[in-house]
Amino acid sequence: MIIDKLENADRYAPLQPGFTAAFHLLRDSIESFAQAETGAREEDGPRLTVNVIRAPARTPDQVRLEAHREHIDIQYLVAGDESFGWKLTSECVAPEGEYDEEKDVIKFADEPEAWFPLTPGTFVVFFPEDAHGPMRGEGQLEKLVVKVAIEWDQNA
């Protein structure tokens, strides 16, 4: 997991081949956020998507940990007061159903090991080993979630 400000995003590009495109998409999406419709859309086929979220925050008992196998999440808070739960995926012992291959998600009933704040202008990167419970807070949250395929073909 990485938590940082967008101005430092380029330092993480060497970690994954798709990060350069993902952070470029994130910056473009922030600029057009006010006019963007909510929902997910593919930007570079299924290997790079962005989801515009405008939704009420959840209470702690509504937050469920989730993890992905095929994608890395980059979540950027545009507005609101959010915190997210975190626990190592390998330490989660209470899955809520099977892994959904089509949606690339498995959910867990485990309690988070820790809660972290996400302030406007900050992003968090969740790798497959990071089970995360987003959207905890109060009021309305506005955020962008960029999903980056782990298997990133440079020539695609």
N, C-alpha and C positions, 0 to 999 in steps of 0.2 A: 504494500500500500504506500502511496505517495500523497502527501497533502502539500500544496504550494499555491503560489500566486501565478497567474497566467504569464506575467512578464518573465518568469523563470522556466517556462515550459520547454524551451529549446534545449535546455541541458539534459532533458530526458529522451530526446530523439534517438540517441544511440542504443537505448534499451530495447527497442522494438522497431522493425522496419516501417510499420504503419504509423508510428507516432508523428512523424513530420506532417503527413497528410491529415491526421486526426486533429492536431493542434491548429493547422491552417483552417480546417473546416470549423473548428470551434470558434476561432476568432471571427470568421465570416458570419457564423450563425449568431454570435453576440451582436454584431452590427445590425443584423436584420431581425433581431428577436422581437421587437415591438410589432412588426408586421407579420411575423410567422404564425401560421396556424399550428395548433397543438397536434401532437401525434408524431409518429416515427416515419422517416423516409430514408430510403437508400440513397447514398451519394456516390458510391463506387461499387455497385452491386452489393451483395450481402457482406462484403468484407469491411465496409465502412458505412455506418448509419448514424443518423442524428435523431434524437427524440426531443421535441419541445414539450415541456411539462409546465402546466399552470394548474395547480391542484391544492386542496387544503392539506395542511400538515397532518400527520398521524400522531396519535397518542402512543406512549411506549408499548402498551398492550396490543396495539394494532400493527406494530412493526414486526416483520418476519425476516429472518436472515435468508439470504439467497446467494447463490454462487453460480458462476458460468464456467463452462469448459472450453468453449470455442472462441470466446471473445473477451476482451479486456474492456472494462467500463472506465470512461473518463467522465466524471460528473462535475458540472460547473454550476454553482449557485448564482443566479442572476439577482434574485431578490428574496427576502424572507429570512427567517431564523430557523435553521435546520441543524440537527445533529444526526449522526448515523451510528448504528451499532456495528461492532466488528468482532470477529472471532476467526481463528484459522479454520479453514474448511476441513482440514484433516482432523480437527478436534470436535467437529459437529457429530453428534450421535443420534439425533432425533429428526431424520428426514420426514418431511410432510409429502409423501408420495414419491414417485420415481422421478428420475431426471427426465425432463421434457426436451428431447433432442431438437424438435422443431423450434421451440422458443429459446433453446440453450439456457435452461435454468433449472435449478433444483432449489427447493425451499426447505428450511429447517425450523423446527420448533425450539431449538436451543436458545438459551439466553445469550446475548452478546457478552463478550469478555470485557469490553470497554465501549464507551461512548465518546465520540469526538465531535466538536463543533465544526460546521462548515459555514463560513461567513461569505456574504456576497463578494464576488470577485476572486473567490478561491475555488480550486478544483481538487478533486481526489481521484486517484487512479486505483481501481480494484483489479487485481490479477486473479486468476482462478483459485489461488490459495487463500483469497480474502473473502470469506463469507461476510456479507454486509447487509445491514438493515437500514435503508434510506428513508427519508421523508419524515423523520420525527421532528416535531416542533409545535409551533402555534401559528394560527393564521394561514394565510395563503403563501405558497412557495412557488417560485418561478425558477426553473432550471433547465439546463441542457444536458443530455446524456449522449455522448458519442461512444459508439461501440466499434472496436477495432478487432478484426480477425487476428487470432494468434498466428495462423498460417497465412502469411502475407507474401504472395508472389510478386517480386519486384518488377516482373515483366508483364503483369496483368494490366 
